[in-house]
C-alpha cells in the first residue's frame, strides 16, 4: 500500500475534521461570506509540488487540468498557472492581493466562488491555513517546478481495513471470488467452503508481507472469471493479475498387475490396505503408496476390507466364503471363519467386539470377536433381504446398529441387540454400495439403476438423486439453453422476415400506385405545359396586336401632326413674306424724299402704289386661303365629305370662276411671281394636312374601341396565362412530389428488398444454427445419458462435507454430502472403478479394472499465471484498473480504468501471453468503471464516470453507439444474449435499458423500480 494510503488518509481525515471544527470559530460559513486567510510567516520558500499542488489536487484539479480545463485554466504547475485563463491572468507574482486565484478561493468575489458549492467531485473550500500558504507562495513570486511523483514506497494495509469492492462467480456456479482490501478470497459455493486466499509469491519476496494471503499491494477493485471458469483476472493500481486454477494431479498413480477390489485406510492415515482379485491383501504406506506387506490367505477375490477403530486389526471378506482378521503391526493372520456363502461386505460392530458379514445367500451374519483363531462363532443371522446382501456400513451413533444394501433394491437399518430390522428404504434398483456419514445424519446408497441416493438418516427420506457427470449435465443444460435461444432467434427472424415481406409488399403496392400517379402527373404536366405554351402565344399575339394598333395610331397621329405643323409653318412663312412686302409702302416714300429727280419719283410712286395695291390684294387672297386651309385642317371627315358632295352638285361658283379667271390671267402675266407660288404652296400643304386629318380622325374615332378590345384580349390572354402557369406549377409540384415519392419508394423498396434478403439470410443462418443446436442438444443428451452408468462404490469424507461415487463410467464424482450438489469429476482411470476410500478431507484413493491404484488430491488451488502492468509509473495501465472482462472465447481480456477527470482508458490484452492487442484511449473523457463483451464477441460496451455508455466495434475500433441518459457515474453495463439490447446501472440509483439496433433508450414507467433504487447500483 502507498505510504499516503488508507491509514494515513484516515488519520489525515480525522485531523482535518478537528481542524475544521477549530477553524469554524475563525471564519464565517464557507458559503456565507469570505474565508479568513491565515497569516503564514516563515522564511523558507513554499514548495509548490509538496505544499500547494496537493491542495489544488484535492479541490481544483478535477476541473482545471490539461484534459479538462474549465475556463482554459490549468492549475497543474506554476508555469501553467502563470498562463492564466480565458479571461486573463489569475495570479500576479509578488502581489497576492491582486491575484484572482486567491480572491475566488477565499470567496472574496461574490459571484465567483471556487470550488462551486454544487460541484460533483467532492471538492471542498480551502481552509484559512491553505489560503495563507497559497498567499505566501504568490507573494514569494509564484515559482516552483513539478518533477513528478516520487518512487512508490509500499506499506502493508492496516488491519481491519477490508472493503469488498469486487465479487465474481464462475459460469458454472462452482466458485466465487471476492476482494477484501488487497486480498482475494476464493470460495467453493456448493460446499460453502473458503478454499484459500490467493497469494502472489513475489509479494512475500519484497518483504512488505511476511505471511501468504496478499494478492496485490493496493486495493483490488475488479474481478472477473473466464468463460470456462479456469482463470480469474483481478485489477488493482496500475496492474492486472491472471490467476489459473490448477488441475488436480494424483499424489501417486500405481500400475499393478491385478485389479483392486477393496480398499481400506487406517484411522491414523498410515496404512492403505488393498484387496485384489487374486485374493491377496497389500499393506501400503498411505502417503507414498509404497507396498510394505502382503497378506496371503484368501483363495479368491477380496471383496471387502475394514480396519478396526484402533487400526491394529484388519478384517477381510472374500468370494472364497471366508472371513479373516489380520494383525496389522505383525502382518499376520489373526483369525479365520468359514462361512456358508460368498462374502460381499464386512464391518466392525460393538467397538470391535463383533463383525457383520453380508452374504450372497441374502443373509447378514454377525460374528463374535475376538475368539480363538479359526474359532469365531456366529452370533446371529439377520434375514429379510430378498436378494444378495451387497454392502454394509456401521452407524456411528450406535454401536449395535448398521445399514445394509441388497440386490433386492432395498436399504435396511438393523439392530444386532434386538436382532431386527428398524427401517427400510428403497433404492429403485439393485443396491451395490451403502455408506453412512461420519455424524450419522446422512446415508448414501448406489445401485445398478445408474444412480446414487442421499438420504436423511433421521427421516429415512431421499434428499437427492446423484447420477451422471456434472460436466455432461452442464453441457446438456448449456445446449438446451442454446437450443431455446436458437429457437427464439428463429422465431424472431421469422417475425422480422414476415414484417420485412409485409413492408416489401406494401412498398410494391405503393410503388405501383405511385408509378400510376406519376404517369398521370407526367401526362398532366405535358398537357399543362402545352396549355401554358398556347396561353403564352395567345398573350403574345394579343400584346402584339395591341402594340401594332398603338403603333399605327401613333404613326397616323405623328403624320397628321407633322402635316399640320408643316401646313401651318408654310402659311406662317407665306404670311411673313407678304407682311415683309407691305413694308414697301413705307419704304418707297422715304426714298422719294431723297430723290432729286421728280419724274423718277412720280414714276416710282405710281409703280409702287400699283404694286402695293396688288400686294394687298394678294395678301387678302393669301389670308383667305390660309384661313380656308386652317378650316380645312380642322374640318372633320364627315364635314369634308358633305362639302365635297355639295360642291360637286352645284358646280363651280361665280367667285371661283372669277378667281380662276383672275388666276389664269395672272398666271399669264409676269406679275404673278412669288406670291402665286406661296399661295400654291400653302394650298398644297393645307390639302396634305387635310388628307392626314381625315386619316387621323378615322383612326382616333376607331382606335379607342379597337384598343379597348385589344386590351381586353390581352387581359383575357394574361388571365389565361396566369391560370395556365398556376396549373403548370401545380402540375410541376405534383410531378415533383410524385417523382420524389416514386424515388423514395423505389429506394425504400430497394432497401426493403435488401433488408428482406438480409433478414432471410439471417433466418437461414438462425435455422441452421437451430438445427446445429438441436443436434448438439441431442448429442449432449446422449452424452449425459451415457454418463449415467451403474455405480459400484461410494464414500463420505472424514469432514462430512464431501460424498464420492464411482463405477462403470471410469470417473470419480464428488458431491455435497449435505444436499447432493455436484462438486467435481476426476478423470484418469480408463476402466470401471471398483473401490474408493477417503484418505482425508481433500484426498481419496481409488482402484479400477485397469489395474491402477490412484491417490487423488481433491483440493482446488489457484496460482498466479501472469501479471499485466508493473504497478508503478512505468506501467502501461494508468491509475486504478476499475474493470476487467474476458471475451466470450476467453482468449482476450479487456481492462478499463483511467485517471479520474482526465480521461478513460480501455485496452484489450491477449490472455495467453499478456500482449496488448488494442488500445482505445479517447472513448471516454473520464475513468471507465464497467465493461462487457457482446455474446458474439464483436462489440465491447463500456460505462464511465462521464455518464456515457458506449459501444466499440472491435473490428474497426470505432464507437458504434453512444448512449446518454445517466446523470451520474455509469458503474455497470451488461449485454443481452441476442446482442440487440443492453442494460446499464449507475450512481444515479437507476438501471437503464438501451436498444442497440435503434440507439434509443427503452422507455420505462415513471415509477418503475428500475429507476428508483435507494442507492447507487
Order of alpha helices (4+ residues) and beta strands (2+ residues): alpha-alpha-alpha-alpha-alpha-beta-beta-beta-beta-alpha-beta-beta-beta-beta-beta-beta-beta-beta-beta-beta-beta-beta-beta-beta-beta-beta-beta-beta-beta-beta-beta-beta-beta-beta-alpha-alpha-alpha-alpha-alpha-alpha-beta-beta-beta-beta-beta-beta-beta-beta-beta-beta-beta-beta-beta-beta-beta-beta-beta-beta-beta-beta
